Amino acid sequence: MVGPAWFKMGSLAAARMWVSENERLGLKRCTPIGYVFVELAFVTYISTGITFFLGGAVILVKTFSSGFAGRMLLVFLLPALLALVTWILNSTAWRLARRKGFAYDYESDKCTWTES
């Protein structure tokens, strides 16, 4: 596999952009279930960011209206759980692809895998 070390399939912890349309379509053809997992991981990744900032806004509003309480920090459990779900979905998807020998060549912009 050609490309930067941080971009390899095994090191993905969060949703990422596709290098090219060929990579996306190659994964979709290689493992349709894995592709759905990657798309769900992207949705949960976006939801994580939204809930993190909304949680911060809730804490600010509550702090100014009634004072700070330590239990307000529990609001950040939802984004943490969503981040964990994102990681699990993404890891599972790329593990499924790796099982079929999925590889993307950055130079030739082609995907290969073994049918089984």
Secondary structure, 3 states (H helix, E strand, C coil): CCCCHHHCHHHCCCCCCCCCHHHHHHHHHHCHHHHHHHHHHHHHHHHHHHHHHHHHHHHHHHHHHHCCCHHHHHHHHHHHHHHHHHHHHHHHHHHHHHHCCCEEECCCCEEECCCC
